[in-house]
Structures are given as C-alpha cells and as structure tokens.
Amino acid sequence: MFGYNSNNKVKSPSVSHSFITPTNYGMSHIFLDDDSQLLLELEHGGNIPTTEIAKKIKNTAAQRTKEAATWKRIGKDLKKLSKANSEITKQATSAKLTVARASKNQYDSVSRMFNGMERLASDYELTKEHRNQTVRDIRANYQEAIANLRNNSNKSQNVTTKTGLT
C-alpha cells in the first residue's frame, strides 16, 4: 500500500534538500547594507555632502531601483510558480490517493471472490467425499448381501444334498 512501511506506519515523504522549510531556509540571507555604508561614509566625511558621494548615492539608488523592479518581477513569477507547483502536487496527491483507494477496493473484491471460490472448492470436495463414502457403503452392503445370499444358497444346497431332496 502506498505510504506504508513494513510496520504499517505512515512514512514521511522524503524532503528534497531544496525545499524551503522552517528547518531549511536556504543558505544565503540577504543583507543589503550599501545604504548604511554610504551614510557612514558621509558621516565620516563630517556630514559634508560632496558631488562625488552624491553621484555614488544616486548611481547606487538607480541600480537598486532597477534590481528592486527585477526582484518584484521575480517575486511575482516565483509566487506563480510556487502556486502552480502546489496545485500540481495537490492534484497528483489526490489522484494517487484515488488510485490507491481503487486498487485497495479491487484487491478486496478479488480477495472476496477467491475466498468464495476456495469455500466453494472446499464444499465441493467435501460433497464429493460424502458421495464417494456413500458409494463405498452401498458397495459394501451389496457385497455383504451377495455374500449372505451365496452363503444361504450353499447352506440350502448342502441341506438338500444331505437329505436327498432334489
């Protein structure tokens, strides 16, 4: 049966190393700290803005804005993909459960049929043995009756020969 081991206890499905779970949340943690670094750089300069630091912040902000838009698209696509994978898994699991139930019902039905056939075969063999025993009893009675008739016939012949009656 699906999902059962030899002790008839439910086996947990094996989890791929790529699954994101509470105990497996990936290997990288995103810490973007360039804003902090740029702010600290500005502070180390005595909080005096320079065109150089302004350009650096502007370029980094533009780059991060592009990356944020890309991540937004990636996030939406990952959500769609995860929902689709979840639906596929749900449907496949449901189908597997349906097939397993149908297989069990088929097995139960065939088992009942074979049990019935075995019971019929056993009854048939018992009936055949009773019939054969009855035939043996009838033959024994027949043989005994013939033996008695012969014995009686021999006695009457002996009696008639001794008495001389013929």
Buried (B, 14 or more C-beta within 10 A) or exposed (E): EEEEEEEEEEEEEEEEEEEEEEEEEEEEEEEEEEEEEBBEBBEEEEEEEEEEBEEBBEEBEEEBEEEEEEEEEEEEEEEEEEEEEEEEEEEEEEEEEEEEEEEEEEEEEEEEEEEEEEEEEEEEEEEEEEEEEEEEEEEEEEEEEEEEEEEEEEEEEEEEEEEEEE
